Amino acid sequence: MTFAMSEEKNTPVKCYLAGIINSEMDPDLQDRGFCRGMLVFAIPTLGILFRCRARGERIDLEFGAFFALLKFLKSKLGEERIRQLQVYSSNPEFVFAFTGKTRHLAPDSERMKLVKEYSRHFQIAVALVKSSDNLALASTADFPSLPADRSIAIKRDSADSESPQFKPFQRGIRI
């Protein structure tokens, strides 16, 4: 049984995202090349919380989280037939970038090309939310998981299961 995204077809899926730059970091991790930045997204109705280390300015991390969210929804949850998204961020610079009056989404930029590409698959609305209400910033212990009677179909890449192997720690991605 797959989890129906919403009871009504016109109800958008609520997603939360954030770009974080930690002010302090474990010195051992820092010596090993790990970065302070993180991109984070959450889909509370599915019990999904994603976090990944990355380098970049806060606005770049925020856009990284946004595009990671969209790629995840398109590639891993394609069978769920998600069409409408309500994306919440507590970064005003990110939210106001979608007004068309900032350099972050210039008409011929790579970011704008990606937004247009994903807009063919999803109807996306972006809104500002207080940091205290941004579920992407919630502790993993506080983040709800799905009830036992519900499940979602996440597509697995066949390449992931063909040859099991040990992989080294990833130090993060550059945005």
PyMOL commands that place a pseudoatom at each C-alpha (Angstrom):
pseudoatom trace, name=CA, resn=MET, resi=1, chain=A, elem=C, hetatm=0, pos=[0.000, 0.000, 0.000]
pseudoatom trace, name=CA, resn=THR, resi=2, chain=A, elem=C, hetatm=0, pos=[1.429, 3.382, -0.913]
pseudoatom trace, name=CA, resn=PHE, resi=3, chain=A, elem=C, hetatm=0, pos=[0.697, 6.498, 1.061]
pseudoatom trace, name=CA, resn=ALA, resi=4, chain=A, elem=C, hetatm=0, pos=[-1.605, 8.933, -0.725]
pseudoatom trace, name=CA, resn=MET, resi=5, chain=A, elem=C, hetatm=0, pos=[0.096, 12.309, -0.682]
pseudoatom trace, name=CA, resn=SER, resi=6, chain=A, elem=C, hetatm=0, pos=[-3.037, 14.191, 0.202]
pseudoatom trace, name=CA, resn=GLU, resi=7, chain=A, elem=C, hetatm=0, pos=[-6.681, 13.529, 0.657]
pseudoatom trace, name=CA, resn=GLU, resi=8, chain=A, elem=C, hetatm=0, pos=[-7.580, 16.083, -1.990]
pseudoatom trace, name=CA, resn=LYS, resi=9, chain=A, elem=C, hetatm=0, pos=[-5.858, 16.272, -5.337]
pseudoatom trace, name=CA, resn=ASN, resi=10, chain=A, elem=C, hetatm=0, pos=[-5.548, 20.055, -5.074]
pseudoatom trace, name=CA, resn=THR, resi=11, chain=A, elem=C, hetatm=0, pos=[-3.719, 20.036, -1.747]
pseudoatom trace, name=CA, resn=PRO, resi=12, chain=A, elem=C, hetatm=0, pos=[-0.003, 20.798, -2.159]
pseudoatom trace, name=CA, resn=VAL, resi=13, chain=A, elem=C, hetatm=0, pos=[2.661, 18.764, -0.386]
pseudoatom trace, name=CA, resn=LYS, resi=14, chain=A, elem=C, hetatm=0, pos=[4.325, 20.871, 2.305]
pseudoatom trace, name=CA, resn=CYS, resi=15, chain=A, elem=C, hetatm=0, pos=[8.123, 20.861, 2.163]
pseudoatom trace, name=CA, resn=TYR, resi=16, chain=A, elem=C, hetatm=0, pos=[10.611, 22.748, 4.308]
pseudoatom trace, name=CA, resn=LEU, resi=17, chain=A, elem=C, hetatm=0, pos=[14.210, 23.617, 3.498]
pseudoatom trace, name=CA, resn=ALA, resi=18, chain=A, elem=C, hetatm=0, pos=[17.220, 25.377, 4.936]
pseudoatom trace, name=CA, resn=GLY, resi=19, chain=A, elem=C, hetatm=0, pos=[20.854, 26.156, 4.272]
pseudoatom trace, name=CA, resn=ILE, resi=20, chain=A, elem=C, hetatm=0, pos=[22.929, 26.142, 7.447]
pseudoatom trace, name=CA, resn=ILE, resi=21, chain=A, elem=C, hetatm=0, pos=[26.478, 27.231, 8.196]
pseudoatom trace, name=CA, resn=ASN, resi=22, chain=A, elem=C, hetatm=0, pos=[27.505, 25.964, 11.628]
pseudoatom trace, name=CA, resn=SER, resi=23, chain=A, elem=C, hetatm=0, pos=[29.446, 28.499, 13.689]
pseudoatom trace, name=CA, resn=GLU, resi=24, chain=A, elem=C, hetatm=0, pos=[31.373, 25.767, 15.528]
pseudoatom trace, name=CA, resn=MET, resi=25, chain=A, elem=C, hetatm=0, pos=[32.588, 22.394, 14.421]
pseudoatom trace, name=CA, resn=ASP, resi=26, chain=A, elem=C, hetatm=0, pos=[34.372, 19.414, 15.897]
pseudoatom trace, name=CA, resn=PRO, resi=27, chain=A, elem=C, hetatm=0, pos=[38.094, 20.104, 15.323]
pseudoatom trace, name=CA, resn=ASP, resi=28, chain=A, elem=C, hetatm=0, pos=[38.727, 16.493, 14.300]
pseudoatom trace, name=CA, resn=LEU, resi=29, chain=A, elem=C, hetatm=0, pos=[36.105, 16.708, 11.544]
pseudoatom trace, name=CA, resn=GLN, resi=30, chain=A, elem=C, hetatm=0, pos=[37.476, 20.041, 10.429]
pseudoatom trace, name=CA, resn=ASP, resi=31, chain=A, elem=C, hetatm=0, pos=[41.008, 18.592, 10.245]
pseudoatom trace, name=CA, resn=ARG, resi=32, chain=A, elem=C, hetatm=0, pos=[39.668, 15.803, 8.033]
pseudoatom trace, name=CA, resn=GLY, resi=33, chain=A, elem=C, hetatm=0, pos=[38.232, 18.280, 5.539]
pseudoatom trace, name=CA, resn=PHE, resi=34, chain=A, elem=C, hetatm=0, pos=[34.569, 18.224, 6.511]
pseudoatom trace, name=CA, resn=CYS, resi=35, chain=A, elem=C, hetatm=0, pos=[32.784, 21.502, 5.884]
pseudoatom trace, name=CA, resn=ARG, resi=36, chain=A, elem=C, hetatm=0, pos=[30.583, 23.610, 8.153]
pseudoatom trace, name=CA, resn=GLY, resi=37, chain=A, elem=C, hetatm=0, pos=[27.689, 24.041, 5.729]
pseudoatom trace, name=CA, resn=MET, resi=38, chain=A, elem=C, hetatm=0, pos=[24.634, 21.838, 5.395]
pseudoatom trace, name=CA, resn=LEU, resi=39, chain=A, elem=C, hetatm=0, pos=[21.713, 21.714, 3.050]
pseudoatom trace, name=CA, resn=VAL, resi=40, chain=A, elem=C, hetatm=0, pos=[18.536, 20.360, 4.573]
pseudoatom trace, name=CA, resn=PHE, resi=41, chain=A, elem=C, hetatm=0, pos=[15.029, 19.555, 3.406]
pseudoatom trace, name=CA, resn=ALA, resi=42, chain=A, elem=C, hetatm=0, pos=[12.062, 17.942, 5.104]
pseudoatom trace, name=CA, resn=ILE, resi=43, chain=A, elem=C, hetatm=0, pos=[8.784, 16.448, 3.892]
pseudoatom trace, name=CA, resn=PRO, resi=44, chain=A, elem=C, hetatm=0, pos=[6.882, 15.947, 7.161]
pseudoatom trace, name=CA, resn=THR, resi=45, chain=A, elem=C, hetatm=0, pos=[3.887, 14.100, 5.699]
pseudoatom trace, name=CA, resn=LEU, resi=46, chain=A, elem=C, hetatm=0, pos=[6.291, 11.422, 4.447]
pseudoatom trace, name=CA, resn=GLY, resi=47, chain=A, elem=C, hetatm=0, pos=[8.564, 11.393, 7.488]
pseudoatom trace, name=CA, resn=ILE, resi=48, chain=A, elem=C, hetatm=0, pos=[11.559, 12.443, 5.366]
pseudoatom trace, name=CA, resn=LEU, resi=49, chain=A, elem=C, hetatm=0, pos=[14.403, 14.583, 6.678]
pseudoatom trace, name=CA, resn=PHE, resi=50, chain=A, elem=C, hetatm=0, pos=[17.479, 14.943, 4.438]
pseudoatom trace, name=CA, resn=ARG, resi=51, chain=A, elem=C, hetatm=0, pos=[20.772, 16.516, 5.501]
pseudoatom trace, name=CA, resn=CYS, resi=52, chain=A, elem=C, hetatm=0, pos=[24.020, 16.783, 3.571]
pseudoatom trace, name=CA, resn=ARG, resi=53, chain=A, elem=C, hetatm=0, pos=[27.250, 18.661, 4.209]
pseudoatom trace, name=CA, resn=ALA, resi=54, chain=A, elem=C, hetatm=0, pos=[28.160, 21.215, 1.558]
pseudoatom trace, name=CA, resn=ARG, resi=55, chain=A, elem=C, hetatm=0, pos=[30.330, 24.269, 1.026]
pseudoatom trace, name=CA, resn=GLY, resi=56, chain=A, elem=C, hetatm=0, pos=[28.938, 27.594, -0.013]
pseudoatom trace, name=CA, resn=GLU, resi=57, chain=A, elem=C, hetatm=0, pos=[27.258, 30.769, 1.127]
pseudoatom trace, name=CA, resn=ARG, resi=58, chain=A, elem=C, hetatm=0, pos=[23.946, 30.421, 2.952]
pseudoatom trace, name=CA, resn=ILE, resi=59, chain=A, elem=C, hetatm=0, pos=[21.895, 31.427, -0.107]
pseudoatom trace, name=CA, resn=ASP, resi=60, chain=A, elem=C, hetatm=0, pos=[23.763, 28.889, -2.249]
pseudoatom trace, name=CA, resn=LEU, resi=61, chain=A, elem=C, hetatm=0, pos=[23.086, 26.170, 0.309]
pseudoatom trace, name=CA, resn=GLU, resi=62, chain=A, elem=C, hetatm=0, pos=[19.417, 27.150, 0.358]
pseudoatom trace, name=CA, resn=PHE, resi=63, chain=A, elem=C, hetatm=0, pos=[19.160, 26.791, -3.426]
pseudoatom trace, name=CA, resn=GLY, resi=64, chain=A, elem=C, hetatm=0, pos=[21.106, 23.533, -3.178]
pseudoatom trace, name=CA, resn=ALA, resi=65, chain=A, elem=C, hetatm=0, pos=[18.531, 22.212, -0.708]
pseudoatom trace, name=CA, resn=PHE, resi=66, chain=A, elem=C, hetatm=0, pos=[15.714, 23.396, -3.001]
pseudoatom trace, name=CA, resn=PHE, resi=67, chain=A, elem=C, hetatm=0, pos=[17.079, 21.607, -6.072]
pseudoatom trace, name=CA, resn=ALA, resi=68, chain=A, elem=C, hetatm=0, pos=[17.970, 18.493, -4.037]
pseudoatom trace, name=CA, resn=LEU, resi=69, chain=A, elem=C, hetatm=0, pos=[14.358, 18.397, -2.824]
pseudoatom trace, name=CA, resn=LEU, resi=70, chain=A, elem=C, hetatm=0, pos=[12.982, 18.715, -6.352]
pseudoatom trace, name=CA, resn=LYS, resi=71, chain=A, elem=C, hetatm=0, pos=[15.325, 16.065, -7.731]
pseudoatom trace, name=CA, resn=PHE, resi=72, chain=A, elem=C, hetatm=0, pos=[14.423, 13.697, -4.890]
pseudoatom trace, name=CA, resn=LEU, resi=73, chain=A, elem=C, hetatm=0, pos=[10.702, 14.161, -5.499]
pseudoatom trace, name=CA, resn=LYS, resi=74, chain=A, elem=C, hetatm=0, pos=[11.065, 13.640, -9.236]
pseudoatom trace, name=CA, resn=SER, resi=75, chain=A, elem=C, hetatm=0, pos=[13.465, 10.694, -9.205]
pseudoatom trace, name=CA, resn=LYS, resi=76, chain=A, elem=C, hetatm=0, pos=[12.659, 8.800, -5.993]
pseudoatom trace, name=CA, resn=LEU, resi=77, chain=A, elem=C, hetatm=0, pos=[8.973, 9.544, -5.472]
pseudoatom trace, name=CA, resn=GLY, resi=78, chain=A, elem=C, hetatm=0, pos=[7.782, 9.664, -9.087]
pseudoatom trace, name=CA, resn=GLU, resi=79, chain=A, elem=C, hetatm=0, pos=[5.105, 7.042, -8.474]
pseudoatom trace, name=CA, resn=GLU, resi=80, chain=A, elem=C, hetatm=0, pos=[3.469, 9.187, -5.795]
pseudoatom trace, name=CA, resn=ARG, resi=81, chain=A, elem=C, hetatm=0, pos=[2.245, 11.575, -8.506]
pseudoatom trace, name=CA, resn=ILE, resi=82, chain=A, elem=C, hetatm=0, pos=[3.159, 14.718, -6.631]
pseudoatom trace, name=CA, resn=ARG, resi=83, chain=A, elem=C, hetatm=0, pos=[2.157, 17.745, -8.691]
pseudoatom trace, name=CA, resn=GLN, resi=84, chain=A, elem=C, hetatm=0, pos=[1.840, 20.665, -6.260]
pseudoatom trace, name=CA, resn=LEU, resi=85, chain=A, elem=C, hetatm=0, pos=[4.429, 21.779, -3.732]
pseudoatom trace, name=CA, resn=GLN, resi=86, chain=A, elem=C, hetatm=0, pos=[4.352, 24.387, -1.005]
pseudoatom trace, name=CA, resn=VAL, resi=87, chain=A, elem=C, hetatm=0, pos=[8.000, 25.051, -0.134]
pseudoatom trace, name=CA, resn=TYR, resi=88, chain=A, elem=C, hetatm=0, pos=[8.750, 26.882, 3.122]
pseudoatom trace, name=CA, resn=SER, resi=89, chain=A, elem=C, hetatm=0, pos=[12.044, 28.556, 3.962]
pseudoatom trace, name=CA, resn=SER, resi=90, chain=A, elem=C, hetatm=0, pos=[13.076, 30.825, 6.824]
pseudoatom trace, name=CA, resn=ASN, resi=91, chain=A, elem=C, hetatm=0, pos=[15.587, 32.658, 4.615]
pseudoatom trace, name=CA, resn=PRO, resi=92, chain=A, elem=C, hetatm=0, pos=[13.949, 35.843, 3.237]
pseudoatom trace, name=CA, resn=GLU, resi=93, chain=A, elem=C, hetatm=0, pos=[16.689, 36.240, 0.615]
pseudoatom trace, name=CA, resn=PHE, resi=94, chain=A, elem=C, hetatm=0, pos=[15.775, 32.830, -0.848]
pseudoatom trace, name=CA, resn=VAL, resi=95, chain=A, elem=C, hetatm=0, pos=[12.016, 33.444, -0.790]
pseudoatom trace, name=CA, resn=PHE, resi=96, chain=A, elem=C, hetatm=0, pos=[12.247, 36.908, -2.334]
pseudoatom trace, name=CA, resn=ALA, resi=97, chain=A, elem=C, hetatm=0, pos=[14.544, 35.580, -5.074]
pseudoatom trace, name=CA, resn=PHE, resi=98, chain=A, elem=C, hetatm=0, pos=[11.381, 34.193, -6.690]
pseudoatom trace, name=CA, resn=THR, resi=99, chain=A, elem=C, hetatm=0, pos=[9.939, 37.688, -7.173]
pseudoatom trace, name=CA, resn=GLY, resi=100, chain=A, elem=C, hetatm=0, pos=[12.235, 38.110, -10.181]
pseudoatom trace, name=CA, resn=LYS, resi=101, chain=A, elem=C, hetatm=0, pos=[13.963, 41.190, -8.832]
pseudoatom trace, name=CA, resn=THR, resi=102, chain=A, elem=C, hetatm=0, pos=[17.179, 39.643, -7.505]
pseudoatom trace, name=CA, resn=ARG, resi=103, chain=A, elem=C, hetatm=0, pos=[20.433, 38.397, -8.970]
pseudoatom trace, name=CA, resn=HIS, resi=104, chain=A, elem=C, hetatm=0, pos=[19.890, 34.911, -7.557]
pseudoatom trace, name=CA, resn=LEU, resi=105, chain=A, elem=C, hetatm=0, pos=[17.435, 33.934, -10.294]
pseudoatom trace, name=CA, resn=ALA, resi=106, chain=A, elem=C, hetatm=0, pos=[18.649, 35.952, -13.259]
pseudoatom trace, name=CA, resn=PRO, resi=107, chain=A, elem=C, hetatm=0, pos=[16.757, 35.129, -16.493]
pseudoatom trace, name=CA, resn=ASP, resi=108, chain=A, elem=C, hetatm=0, pos=[19.595, 33.189, -18.177]
pseudoatom trace, name=CA, resn=SER, resi=109, chain=A, elem=C, hetatm=0, pos=[21.184, 31.693, -15.053]
pseudoatom trace, name=CA, resn=GLU, resi=110, chain=A, elem=C, hetatm=0, pos=[21.597, 27.970, -14.411]
pseudoatom trace, name=CA, resn=ARG, resi=111, chain=A, elem=C, hetatm=0, pos=[19.309, 28.282, -11.409]
pseudoatom trace, name=CA, resn=MET, resi=112, chain=A, elem=C, hetatm=0, pos=[16.519, 29.752, -13.531]
pseudoatom trace, name=CA, resn=LYS, resi=113, chain=A, elem=C, hetatm=0, pos=[16.964, 26.989, -16.118]
pseudoatom trace, name=CA, resn=LEU, resi=114, chain=A, elem=C, hetatm=0, pos=[16.578, 24.397, -13.356]
pseudoatom trace, name=CA, resn=VAL, resi=115, chain=A, elem=C, hetatm=0, pos=[13.515, 26.161, -11.933]
pseudoatom trace, name=CA, resn=LYS, resi=116, chain=A, elem=C, hetatm=0, pos=[11.890, 26.161, -15.373]
pseudoatom trace, name=CA, resn=GLU, resi=117, chain=A, elem=C, hetatm=0, pos=[12.760, 22.488, -15.897]
pseudoatom trace, name=CA, resn=TYR, resi=118, chain=A, elem=C, hetatm=0, pos=[11.225, 21.418, -12.582]
pseudoatom trace, name=CA, resn=SER, resi=119, chain=A, elem=C, hetatm=0, pos=[8.228, 23.718, -13.141]
pseudoatom trace, name=CA, resn=ARG, resi=120, chain=A, elem=C, hetatm=0, pos=[7.219, 21.404, -15.973]
pseudoatom trace, name=CA, resn=HIS, resi=121, chain=A, elem=C, hetatm=0, pos=[6.753, 18.622, -13.415]
pseudoatom trace, name=CA, resn=PHE, resi=122, chain=A, elem=C, hetatm=0, pos=[5.575, 20.533, -10.354]
pseudoatom trace, name=CA, resn=GLN, resi=123, chain=A, elem=C, hetatm=0, pos=[3.495, 23.561, -9.512]
pseudoatom trace, name=CA, resn=ILE, resi=124, chain=A, elem=C, hetatm=0, pos=[5.737, 25.231, -6.937]
pseudoatom trace, name=CA, resn=ALA, resi=125, chain=A, elem=C, hetatm=0, pos=[4.850, 27.931, -4.409]
pseudoatom trace, name=CA, resn=VAL, resi=126, chain=A, elem=C, hetatm=0, pos=[7.554, 29.350, -2.131]
pseudoatom trace, name=CA, resn=ALA, resi=127, chain=A, elem=C, hetatm=0, pos=[6.756, 31.000, 1.194]
pseudoatom trace, name=CA, resn=LEU, resi=128, chain=A, elem=C, hetatm=0, pos=[8.517, 32.426, 4.223]
pseudoatom trace, name=CA, resn=VAL, resi=129, chain=A, elem=C, hetatm=0, pos=[8.197, 30.703, 7.599]
pseudoatom trace, name=CA, resn=LYS, resi=130, chain=A, elem=C, hetatm=0, pos=[9.617, 31.584, 11.027]
pseudoatom trace, name=CA, resn=SER, resi=131, chain=A, elem=C, hetatm=0, pos=[12.775, 29.659, 11.916]
pseudoatom trace, name=CA, resn=SER, resi=132, chain=A, elem=C, hetatm=0, pos=[10.985, 28.143, 14.908]
pseudoatom trace, name=CA, resn=ASP, resi=133, chain=A, elem=C, hetatm=0, pos=[8.321, 26.723, 12.543]
pseudoatom trace, name=CA, resn=ASN, resi=134, chain=A, elem=C, hetatm=0, pos=[10.756, 25.462, 9.888]
pseudoatom trace, name=CA, resn=LEU, resi=135, chain=A, elem=C, hetatm=0, pos=[10.608, 21.670, 10.227]
pseudoatom trace, name=CA, resn=ALA, resi=136, chain=A, elem=C, hetatm=0, pos=[13.822, 21.282, 8.230]
pseudoatom trace, name=CA, resn=LEU, resi=137, chain=A, elem=C, hetatm=0, pos=[15.589, 22.744, 11.272]
pseudoatom trace, name=CA, resn=ALA, resi=138, chain=A, elem=C, hetatm=0, pos=[13.914, 20.331, 13.688]
pseudoatom trace, name=CA, resn=SER, resi=139, chain=A, elem=C, hetatm=0, pos=[16.002, 17.814, 15.573]
pseudoatom trace, name=CA, resn=THR, resi=140, chain=A, elem=C, hetatm=0, pos=[15.935, 14.336, 14.107]
pseudoatom trace, name=CA, resn=ALA, resi=141, chain=A, elem=C, hetatm=0, pos=[14.639, 13.094, 17.458]
pseudoatom trace, name=CA, resn=ASP, resi=142, chain=A, elem=C, hetatm=0, pos=[11.690, 15.491, 17.212]
pseudoatom trace, name=CA, resn=PHE, resi=143, chain=A, elem=C, hetatm=0, pos=[10.936, 14.735, 13.577]
pseudoatom trace, name=CA, resn=PRO, resi=144, chain=A, elem=C, hetatm=0, pos=[7.920, 12.466, 13.172]
pseudoatom trace, name=CA, resn=SER, resi=145, chain=A, elem=C, hetatm=0, pos=[8.163, 9.231, 11.248]
pseudoatom trace, name=CA, resn=LEU, resi=146, chain=A, elem=C, hetatm=0, pos=[5.331, 7.604, 9.345]
pseudoatom trace, name=CA, resn=PRO, resi=147, chain=A, elem=C, hetatm=0, pos=[2.779, 5.550, 11.228]
pseudoatom trace, name=CA, resn=ALA, resi=148, chain=A, elem=C, hetatm=0, pos=[3.300, 1.781, 10.903]
pseudoatom trace, name=CA, resn=ASP, resi=149, chain=A, elem=C, hetatm=0, pos=[0.197, 1.371, 8.733]
pseudoatom trace, name=CA, resn=ARG, resi=150, chain=A, elem=C, hetatm=0, pos=[1.511, 3.756, 6.047]
pseudoatom trace, name=CA, resn=SER, resi=151, chain=A, elem=C, hetatm=0, pos=[4.341, 3.375, 3.589]
pseudoatom trace, name=CA, resn=ILE, resi=152, chain=A, elem=C, hetatm=0, pos=[5.728, 5.180, 0.575]
pseudoatom trace, name=CA, resn=ALA, resi=153, chain=A, elem=C, hetatm=0, pos=[7.289, 3.756, -2.541]
pseudoatom trace, name=CA, resn=ILE, resi=154, chain=A, elem=C, hetatm=0, pos=[10.777, 5.157, -2.959]
pseudoatom trace, name=CA, resn=LYS, resi=155, chain=A, elem=C, hetatm=0, pos=[12.380, 4.130, -6.226]
pseudoatom trace, name=CA, resn=ARG, resi=156, chain=A, elem=C, hetatm=0, pos=[15.786, 2.567, -5.787]
pseudoatom trace, name=CA, resn=ASP, resi=157, chain=A, elem=C, hetatm=0, pos=[18.467, 2.917, -8.388]
pseudoatom trace, name=CA, resn=SER, resi=158, chain=A, elem=C, hetatm=0, pos=[19.382, -0.478, -9.777]
pseudoatom trace, name=CA, resn=ALA, resi=159, chain=A, elem=C, hetatm=0, pos=[23.029, 0.601, -9.724]
pseudoatom trace, name=CA, resn=ASP, resi=160, chain=A, elem=C, hetatm=0, pos=[22.838, 0.846, -5.922]
pseudoatom trace, name=CA, resn=SER, resi=161, chain=A, elem=C, hetatm=0, pos=[22.110, -2.843, -5.474]
pseudoatom trace, name=CA, resn=GLU, resi=162, chain=A, elem=C, hetatm=0, pos=[24.176, -4.378, -8.292]
pseudoatom trace, name=CA, resn=SER, resi=163, chain=A, elem=C, hetatm=0, pos=[27.562, -4.373, -6.603]
pseudoatom trace, name=CA, resn=PRO, resi=164, chain=A, elem=C, hetatm=0, pos=[27.636, -3.854, -2.855]
pseudoatom trace, name=CA, resn=GLN, resi=165, chain=A, elem=C, hetatm=0, pos=[30.811, -2.142, -1.745]
pseudoatom trace, name=CA, resn=PHE, resi=166, chain=A, elem=C, hetatm=0, pos=[32.242, -0.055, 1.037]
pseudoatom trace, name=CA, resn=LYS, resi=167, chain=A, elem=C, hetatm=0, pos=[32.306, 3.617, 0.215]
pseudoatom trace, name=CA, resn=PRO, resi=168, chain=A, elem=C, hetatm=0, pos=[34.455, 6.246, 1.913]
pseudoatom trace, name=CA, resn=PHE, resi=169, chain=A, elem=C, hetatm=0, pos=[32.894, 9.086, 3.864]
pseudoatom trace, name=CA, resn=GLN, resi=170, chain=A, elem=C, hetatm=0, pos=[31.803, 11.910, 1.631]
pseudoatom trace, name=CA, resn=ARG, resi=171, chain=A, elem=C, hetatm=0, pos=[33.291, 15.204, 2.696]
pseudoatom trace, name=CA, resn=GLY, resi=172, chain=A, elem=C, hetatm=0, pos=[30.420, 17.218, 1.217]
pseudoatom trace, name=CA, resn=ILE, resi=173, chain=A, elem=C, hetatm=0, pos=[29.609, 18.798, -2.087]
pseudoatom trace, name=CA, resn=ARG, resi=174, chain=A, elem=C, hetatm=0, pos=[30.605, 22.129, -3.509]
pseudoatom trace, name=CA, resn=ILE, resi=175, chain=A, elem=C, hetatm=0, pos=[27.820, 24.361, -4.738]
for i in range(1, 175): cmd.bond("trace and resi %d" % i, "trace and resi %d" % (i + 1))
show_as sticks, trace
zoom trace
